[in-house]
Amino acid sequence: MPLVIVGIGVALLLLLMTKFKLNGFISLIIVAVLVGLAQGMPLPAISESLSAGIGGQLDDLILVLGFGAMLGMVMADSGAAQRIADTMLKKFGIKHVQLAMIIAAMALGITMFFEVAFVLLVPLVFVLVRQTKVNLLWIGLPLSITLSTMHSFLPPHPGPTAVAGMFDASVGLTLLYGLFIAIPVGGALAMLWPRLPFVKKMNPQIPEGLVSEKMFTDREMPGFGVSLLVALFPVVLIASAAIAEMMIPAETAGMEIVAFIGSPPIALLISLLLAIWLVGLRAGRSLSEIMGSCSGAMKSMAMIIVVIGAGGAFKQVLVDAGITDYITDLTGNWPISPIILVWLIAVIMRVALGSATVAVVAAAGIALPFVTAGTTTPEVMVLAVTCGSIAFSHVNDPGFWMFKEFFGLTVMDAIKVRTSYTTALSVLGLGGVLILNAVVG
């Protein structure tokens, strides 16, 4: 019955947004309340879940989205983003611009959260689209697919790292094994999906206010080295902190400062200040002009932020309503291969709850006996769970709404594109895990 209620809730959400054109934020909150009531949650508990879900989802993310959007707009309005785009086009050419985006997304996505890397790179997508006049999804999809793969398959991202800890698996070995799956699978799908007929029929437009309308001359733009430094500086800070945390004991003097500076919100804030100086003030722009860029970015981000928060509220109601426990009881004794079983449990959790991190943690609890029994290596089991957690991203996944809003898609088009590619990633990932298990299991 709980899964039926979830299914009805999702169908109602789609109806409200597609048939009645109701705002996404309003629709998500209404459906979250109705699902909670249908599951027998008291009204005060539903209210607490909504607040906890919005707060938990936006938490650091609101800082990441805010500083990331400001950084992207400062780079766009200074010509730094156009300089990087022009250089990429010269090096790779329009014909290979997708490959350039995949390489950039892999480089950033190994260490950076999906949301952070997405917010950093999507302004570059917008500039490239404007310059090449190609479909937004032609360049945007390779970015999103590659980042989704990196975030879901590999530590040090939250889900894989949490499961590695539960399974007592080697984070380094999990990362190494995961790369053998993530690079070919993510790269292949990133090149294939924009070429599918149903995707090519879509022609979404860049959301207003998220890209500079000015075309800069060569003399007006900052140099490539400075532009690249500003773009990659948050990556350097975050990656350096992640490496330091893996290699140096936490109690070592100075590690608190390293962790603080390397946290995504602070790394983006520092990078924003660097951008204000290097490509703003030093280039002759006034502080009021630069702050105008920052303000414009935040105005454009407002609805995106509240919709993502509402997605978190919906997810939290599903968790607090007992959906996780129900699925755990339902699947606990299924007589199939441990790898396929934990993958399937993670898929079901993902479909029902939306959050990939919640899905992997819940599925890992069920899978733990298989790991302790030594039926396969813990690193392979980590990847089995994380591959399952990426499947079927849809309306209860906050990342779905970020994808939809930034790429200007309707709900149905976002489902067609994102739900299909995340599911393909999950299935191909499972195939890679089974092959990996045959080699090292």
N, C-alpha and C positions, 0 to 999 in steps of 0.2 A: 504493500500500500504506500509506503513512503516514496518509493521510486515513481509510482503513478502520480502522486501529488506533485513531485518535482517536474515530471513531464507535462502535466497540466499547467503548472506555473510558467514553464518555458513557452508553451504554446500561447498562453494568455499574454505574455510579454511581447511576443512577436505580433500578436493581433493588435495590441494597443499601439505599437510603434509603426506598424506597416499599414494597417487598415485605417486606424483612427488618427495617425500621425501625431500621437502624444509624445511630448518631450521625453528623452531617454531617462533623465534623472527622475522625473515624476513616475514614469512607468515602472522602473526598477524598484522604487520604494513601495509603490502600491502592491506589486506582485510579492515582494518580500514579506509584507504584512499579511497578505492572504495565505501565503504558504505557511507562515508561522502559525496562523489561526487554524489552518487545516490540519496541522501536525499536533494541535492541542497545546501550543505554547500560551501561557498567560500573557495578557497585554503588557504588563510591566517588563516581562522577560523579552518580548519582541522589541520593545523600545530600547532596552539595554543592548540587545543584539545589533540593532541598527546603528546605535551610537558607537559601539565597539567595532563594528565592521567598517564604518566610515573612518573612524579614528585609526584603526589598525592598518587599513589599506593606505591612507594618505600619510600617516606617520612621517617617516623620512621622505616618502615619495613626493610629497608636496614641495619639499625643499629641492629635491632632485629635478622635478619638472619645472619649478620656477626658475632656479639658477640656470638649468640647462637651456630653457627657452630664451632667457636673457642673453646667455653666452652666444647662442646661435644667432640671435637677432643683432647683437653687437658686431659679430663677425660678418653677417650679411650686409648690414648698413655701412660697414667700413670698407667693404670690398674684399675682405679676407676669404670669405667663403667662395666668392667668384674666382679669386686667384687660385685656390685649391682646385676648384672645378675646371678652370681653364687648363691647369697643368695636367690634371688627370686626363682630360680630353686629348691633349697633345701627346701624352705618353701612350695611352691605350687606344685613342680614337673612339668615335661614336660607336663603331661596331663592337668594341670590347668594353664599353662603359659598365656593363653588368658585372664583368669579371673584376673590374676595379672596385666596384662596390662590395662584392663578395670578399675580396682580400681585405678591404678596410674593416668590414664587419667581423671577419674572423680574428683580425688582429686585436680589435677592441673587445670583441665578445668573449674571448677566452677568460678574461679577468673581470670584466665589467658586467653588472646586472643588465638585463634586457632593457629596462626602462631608461637607465643612464645612457647606455650606448645608443639606443634608439633616438633619444632626445638630442644627443650630440650630433648624430649623423643625418637625421632627417632634414635639417636645413640645407645640407649639402645636396641631398636628393632633390629638394625643391629648386635649387639653383641650377643643377644639371638639367632638370626637366625644362626649366624656362629657357635655357640656352640651346638645348637640342630639339625642343618642341616634340619630344616623344611622349607617349602615354605615361602618366604618373606611376602606374603599377609596373611599367617596364623596368624602371630603376628601383622603385620603392619595394617591390616584392623580394628581389634578391637580398636587400638589406634586412627585411623583416624575417625572412625564412632562415637566413644564416644566423642572425642573432637568437632566434627561437631555438635553433639547434644547439648553439653554444651554451645558452642559459639552462636548458633542460637536461643536457647530457653530461655536462662536465662540472666537476669541482673547479674552483672554490665557490661556485654558485650555491645558494642556500639549500635547495632540495638535495642535490647529489652529496653535498658536504654533510648534511644532517644524516642521510642514510648511511654514508660511509662510517660515520661515528657510531651509529647503532649496530652496524655489522662488524665493527672493528676491522674495516677494510683500509688498505693503504690509499690515502688520498692521491699521492703521486702516481701509483700504479693505475688507479681508477681513471685519472686524467689521461694517462698514456693510452690505455685501452680505449677510452672514450674517443680520443682523437682519431683513432683508426676507423671508427664508425662515423663520427660527426663530420669529418672533412669530406669524404666521398658522398655520403648521403645528403648532407646539407647543401654541398656545392651542386650536386646533380639536380636536386629539386629546385634550388634557387635559379638555375638556368632554364629548367623545364617549365615551371608553373606560369611565368609570364607569357609563354608561347601557347598555352592551352586556349582553344577557341572561345570558351565561355569567359575567360579572363580578358582576352583581346577585345571582346565586345564592350567591355566597361571603359568609360572615359571620365574618371573622377577628376575634379579640379583641386588645385592647391587651396587649402583654407586661407581665407583673407587674414592678413596681418602677421603671417608666419614666415614671410620671405620679403626681402627688399625688392621694390619694383624698379630700382635704378640699375642701369647697365653702366658699369665703370669702364673708363679708359685704362690702358696699361699704366699710365703715370699716376692715376688716382689710387690704384690698389697697392696695399703693402706687399712686401716681398714674399716669395713662397716659403722661405725658411721661417720667417716670423709668423706667417699665417698657420703653417703646420705646427709650429711650437705651441701656439695658443690652442689649436684643436686637440693636440695630443697631450697637453700638460695634465689634464685630469686623469688620463689613462696612465701616465707615468706615476702620478701620485698614488692612485688606487692599486696599480699592479705592484709597485714597490712595497707598499704596506702589506699586501697579501703575501708576497714572497718572504718579507721579514717575519710575518706572523707564523709562517710555516717552518722557518729555519731558526728563529731565535726564541728562547723561552719568554713567556708573557711577563714574568717578574723582572726581566732585565731592565736596567735603568734606561729610560728614554722610550720604551716601547709604548707607553701610554700616549706619548706625543705623536709617535709614528702612526698608531692606530687612529688617533683623532684626525690628523692631517690626511690620512688615506681613506677616511670614510667618504662615501660618494657625495653627500651634501657639502662637506667642508672642502673637498677637492674641487668641486664645481665652483664654490664661492671664491676660493683662491684663484682659480683659473679665470673666473669672470673679472676679478680685480686686475689680473694680469692683462686680460684683453682690453679692459678700459684704458689701461696705461699704454700698452704696446701698439694696438691698432686703433686706439681712440685718441687720447690726449696727445701722444707723441706724434700722431699723424695730422694734428691740427684741428681735430674736432673739439668742440666745447663740451664741458661736462653736462650742460643742459641738453645738448643734442644727444649725447650718449644715454642720458637718463630717459629721454624721449623714446629711444629704441627699447629700453628695458620696460618702460610702461606699456608700450604698444604690444610687446611680447606677452605680458601678463594679461592684458585685456583679451587677447586671442586665446589664452590658455584657460580662462575662467570656466567655460562650459566643459572643456575637456576634463578638468580636474574634478568637477562635481559629478560628472557621469562616471568617472573611474571610482570615485568614492562610493557612489550608489551601487556599483558592481560589487565592491567590497562588502557593503551592507547586506546585499542579497546572499552572497557567499556565507557570511557569518550566521545568518538566520538558518541556512541549511545545515551548517555545522551544529549549532546549538539545538536544532530541532531533533537531533539524534540520527541523522542520515548516515554518518560515519559508522556508528555502532551497528546500525541495521545491515549495512553492506558487509561489515566484518563478520557478523553472524551468518549471513547468507552464503558467503563464499568460503568459509573456514574449512570445509571438508570436501571440496571439489577434487576428484581423483585425476589430476592431470600433471604434466611436467611442472616442476617447481618454477622454472623460468617463465613458462607461459602463464602459470597461475598468478604469480606476483605481477606480471605485466598486465594481465587481464583485470586484476583487482585494482591496480593503479588507474587503468582506463576507466573503470566504473566509478571510482572515487572522483576522478577528474570530471567526468560527465555530470555527476550529481552535484559536486561541490564547487567546481570552477577553479579553485586554487591549486596550482601544480604542486606547491610546497606542502599543502595539507594532504593532497593525494599521495605524495611519496611517503610522508611520515606515517600516514594511516596504513598504507600498503606494506611498509617496511615492518610494522609491528606484527602483521600476519606472516610475513616472510621469514622473520627471525628464526623460528625453529628449523627451517630448511638450511639456513646458514650454519647454525650451531651443530646440526647433524652432519655437516661436511659433505652434503650432496653435490655442491659445486663451490667454486671459489667465491669469496665474499665480494670481490671487485666486479665479477660478472653479474652477481645478484643485484648489486647497486645499479648497474646499467640497465638491467631488466626492469627494475622499478622506475627509474627515471625516464626510460623510453616510453613506458606506459603513461606517465604523467603528462605528456605533451599532447595526447590525442584529444580530438573533438573539442577544441577551444570554441566556446559559444557564448551565449548572452550572460551566463553567470560567472564569466572570467573577466576580471578587470582589464587584463591585457587585450582582450577582444575589443573593448571600447576604446582603448588607446589607438589600436590599429584602425578601427573604423573612423574615429574622429580626425586623426592626422591625415588620413588618405581620402577623406571626404566621401566615404562610401555610405550607401543605404545599409540598413540592417541585413536585408536579404543578400545583398552583394557581399557584405563582409562575411556572412556565413558561408556563402559559396566559395569564397577565396580562402579565408583564414581557417575555417573548420576543415576544409578539404586538405589544405597543405599540412596542418598540424597532425591530422590523422595519417596522412601518407608518411610523414616523418616518423611517427610512432611505429607504424607497421614495418617500414624498412629498417628502423632501428632495432626492432625485435629480431628481424632476420640477421642483422649484423651481430647481435648478442648471441644468437644460437650458433653462428659460425665461429665466433670468438670462443664460445664454450667448448666447441669441438676441438679447438686448437690448444687452449690453456686450461680448460676445466678439469 
